[in-house]
Amino acid sequence: MRQIVKFAVAAAAIFLMSGQSAFAMWCGGPSSTGETQHHVGEHACYELFFNNSGGDLTSGTVVVLDRTGTGVNVGVSGSLTTLPLSAGRNDVDVDGTDGDVTNIGTYITTTTTADLETVVGVVDDNSCVDQSYCRVQVRGPRLTRCAGSTDNWTTGDSVGTTTLAGRAGDAANDADGILGVALSACDHTYDDAAVGWVDIRPQSNE
């Protein structure tokens, strides 16, 4: 058993060194135990998502799943906008040789709906170019763009999407979905492009 594990670890290392990513999600993981070296990145998890918003997105932008936009495929080859009749593994098209694959749940956009259930995280790349894959932080502490003048939050508040695209704000008490919990105040009440720290832990109440 140990030999199998060692082989799997070695194979993964070789794959990563080849310049390709072995996983769609990855986490920082603990790498330091000294207080002066330990940092927020060690508590962060990321996923690659396809920017289908129609424009470039900047770091700190709050994003949600795009379920119905152009290019979103939900079915199998030949009827990619129709749900298959079965939930069988062979009804999920993962064969890209035919020029398309099932990609529902991998496309992102922004929203002007407050506290949307489909919030997935915050753009981590400095620039997320439209119609390309980019890194989105889906867990852990992150500086996040906040709607300081229209939907201000304070430390400890639940935060979610707002009516301003790409911004986070104070979530309602009965919010359908939240992005996470504020670790610092968004106290720039004059600025809808301010930033604040959020512990990203997306969840839906519906």
C-alpha positions in Angstrom: 0.0 0.0 0.0 2.8 2.4 0.9 4.4 1.7 -2.5 1.1 2.6 -4.3 0.8 5.9 -2.3 4.5 6.8 -3.0 3.9 6.1 -6.7 0.8 8.3 -6.8 2.6 11.2 -5.1 5.5 10.9 -7.5 3.2 10.8 -10.5 1.4 13.9 -9.3 4.7 15.7 -8.8 5.9 14.8 -12.3 2.6 16.0 -13.7 2.9 19.3 -11.9 6.5 19.8 -13.0 5.4 19.4 -16.6 3.8 22.8 -16.4 0.2 21.5 -16.3 -2.2 21.8 -13.4 -3.4 18.4 -12.0 -6.4 19.8 -10.1 -9.1 22.4 -10.7 -9.1 23.2 -7.0 -6.1 23.7 -4.8 -5.4 25.0 -1.3 -2.4 26.9 0.2 -1.9 24.4 3.0 0.2 24.8 6.1 3.8 25.5 5.3 5.0 27.5 8.4 4.3 27.1 12.1 6.1 30.2 13.2 3.8 33.2 13.9 6.0 35.6 12.0 5.9 33.5 8.8 2.4 32.1 8.9 0.1 34.0 6.5 -3.4 34.2 5.1 -2.6 32.4 1.9 -2.0 29.2 3.9 -5.8 29.2 4.6 -7.0 29.9 1.1 -8.5 27.6 -1.6 -8.8 28.4 -5.2 -10.6 27.1 -8.3 -10.3 27.9 -12.0 -13.5 29.4 -13.6 -14.3 30.7 -17.0 -15.1 34.4 -17.2 -18.3 34.7 -19.1 -19.3 38.2 -17.9 -18.7 40.1 -21.1 -15.8 42.1 -19.7 -12.5 41.9 -17.8 -12.7 41.5 -14.1 -10.3 42.9 -11.5 -8.8 41.3 -8.4 -11.3 41.3 -5.5 -14.4 41.2 -7.7 -17.2 39.1 -6.3 -18.5 36.5 -8.8 -21.4 34.1 -9.2 -22.1 31.0 -11.3 -23.3 31.7 -14.8 -25.9 29.0 -15.4 -27.6 30.3 -18.6 -25.1 32.4 -20.5 -23.8 31.8 -24.0 -21.5 28.8 -24.1 -22.9 27.1 -21.0 -23.4 23.4 -21.8 -25.7 21.4 -19.5 -26.3 18.2 -21.4 -24.5 15.6 -23.6 -22.9 15.9 -27.0 -25.6 16.6 -29.6 -28.0 18.3 -27.2 -25.8 20.4 -25.0 -28.6 22.7 -23.8 -30.9 19.9 -22.8 -30.6 17.9 -19.6 -30.0 14.2 -20.2 -32.6 11.6 -19.2 -30.2 9.8 -16.9 -27.7 10.8 -14.2 -25.3 8.2 -15.4 -21.6 8.9 -15.7 -21.7 8.4 -19.4 -24.3 11.2 -19.7 -21.7 13.8 -18.6 -19.8 14.9 -21.7 -16.1 15.2 -20.8 -14.7 14.2 -24.2 -13.4 17.4 -25.7 -12.4 15.8 -29.0 -15.8 16.6 -30.4 -15.3 20.3 -29.7 -17.6 20.6 -26.7 -17.9 19.4 -23.1 -20.4 19.7 -20.3 -19.3 22.8 -18.4 -22.2 23.8 -16.2 -20.9 25.0 -12.9 -17.6 26.2 -14.3 -18.7 29.6 -15.9 -18.8 32.8 -13.8 -20.2 36.3 -14.2 -21.2 39.2 -11.9 -24.7 40.1 -10.6 -26.7 43.1 -9.5 -28.9 40.9 -7.3 -28.3 41.2 -3.5 -27.4 38.0 -1.5 -27.5 35.7 -4.5 -27.3 32.0 -3.7 -25.0 31.2 -6.6 -22.1 33.3 -5.3 -18.8 31.3 -5.6 -16.0 33.5 -4.5 -13.7 36.4 -5.3 -11.4 36.9 -8.3 -7.8 36.4 -7.2 -6.0 37.2 -10.5 -5.0 40.8 -10.9 -6.8 40.7 -14.3 -9.4 38.1 -15.3 -9.8 38.5 -19.0 -13.2 38.0 -20.5 -13.6 34.6 -22.2 -10.7 33.0 -20.4 -10.1 30.9 -17.3 -8.9 32.7 -14.2 -8.2 32.0 -10.5 -11.1 32.5 -8.0 -10.6 32.3 -4.3 -13.4 30.1 -2.9 -12.3 29.8 0.7 -10.2 31.7 3.3 -9.3 35.4 4.1 -9.3 37.7 1.1 -9.4 41.5 0.4 -12.7 42.0 -1.4 -14.3 44.9 -3.2 -17.1 46.4 -1.1 -20.0 48.7 -1.7 -18.9 51.2 0.9 -21.4 54.0 0.2 -24.5 51.9 -0.6 -24.2 48.6 1.3 -21.6 49.2 4.0 -20.6 46.4 6.4 -18.7 46.2 9.8 -16.5 43.5 11.3 -18.4 40.3 12.0 -21.2 40.9 9.5 -22.3 38.3 7.0 -21.6 39.6 3.5 -23.0 38.8 0.1 -23.5 40.1 -3.4 -25.1 43.6 -3.8 -27.0 45.6 -6.4 -23.6 46.8 -7.6 -22.0 44.3 -9.9 -18.8 42.7 -8.5 -19.1 44.3 -5.0 -19.9 42.7 -1.6 -22.1 44.2 1.0 -23.8 43.6 4.3 -26.1 40.5 3.9 -29.7 40.7 5.0 -30.7 38.7 8.1 -32.7 36.3 5.9 -30.2 36.3 3.1 -30.6 33.5 0.5 -26.9 33.3 0.0 -23.7 34.7 1.5 -20.1 35.1 0.5 -18.7 34.8 4.0 -18.0 36.8 7.1 -16.3 40.2 7.3 -13.0 40.2 9.1 -12.6 44.0 8.9 -14.9 46.9 8.4 -15.7 48.3 5.0 -15.8 51.8 6.5 -15.2 53.9 3.4 -18.7 55.1 3.4 -17.9 57.5 0.5 -16.5 54.8 -1.8 -18.3 52.0 -3.7 -14.9 50.7 -4.8 -13.4 50.3 -1.3 -12.0 46.9 0.0 -12.3 45.0 3.2 -11.2 41.6 4.5 -13.7 38.7 4.1 -13.4 35.1 5.3 -14.8 33.5 2.2 -17.2 30.6 2.9 -20.0 30.6 0.4 -23.3 29.1 1.5 -26.9 29.1 0.4 -29.9 29.2 2.7 -32.3 27.9 0.1 
